[in-house]
Amino acid sequence: MRKEQCKQKILAEWETWAKDPNTATYNDKQMFYLWLEQNRPELLTWRLANPGMDRWQDVQGWLNRRTGYGTTS
């Protein structure tokens, strides 16, 4: 699956999984990633641009942008 497809599906899962997707903590995001590894590993199959990176870095960035963490008004 392409990275953009994985991203869209992961964000959709996040909306269902998170109690409040807008106020989730770092620990919530880590728990969600572990849940993905266990329950939806097919969503973590995109090709990494840099072999030194891991998929958590991408997922964390997507979730941070989704929750507004690290953005300015």
N, C-alpha and C positions, 0 to 999 in steps of 0.2 A: 504494500500500500504506500502511496506517496505521502510525503511529510504533511502536506496541506490537508489531505484526507484524514490522516491520523489526528491532526490538530483539531479539526472540526468535530470529529467523533469524541475525542478526549474532552473537549470543552462541553459537549452535550452531556457526556457522562458526569462531568463535574456538577452541572446544574441539577442533576438528579441526586447525586451522591452527597453533596455538601448540604448541611442543615441550613446555612445561610451563605451562599456563594460570595456575597459581597463583603462579608466581615471575617472570612476564614483566616486562621493563623498559619504561620509557617508549619507548625506541627500538623495541622489539618491537611495541608498540601502534601506533606511527606506521607501521611497515612493514606491519602488518596493515591499517591504514586505506588505505594506498596500494594494497595488494593488492585490497582491496574495490573501490576506484575502478576498477582495471583489469579485474578478473575478475567482480565481482558488483555492478555499478553500480545494478542494480534494487533492491538493498537500501538504497540511499542516496537514496531518492526521497520520504521523508515531508515533509510541509509544516512549515516552520519557524515556530514561534510568534513569534519575534522576527527580522525580516529582518537584523538586525545580527549574528546568531549564524551559526555554520557547523555543519555536521553533525559535524565532528571533535569539537567540544565535547561533543555528546551521546554519541558513541561512546566517547570517552575516559572520560567519567563512568561509563558502563555497565561498561566494562572495569575501571576502578578499583574499582568496587563488587564486581565479580565476583572480582577478585584480592585484595580486602581492603585495598587501598591506601587510606590515609587514614581507616581506621576504627579505632575503639578497642575494646579487649577489656573 
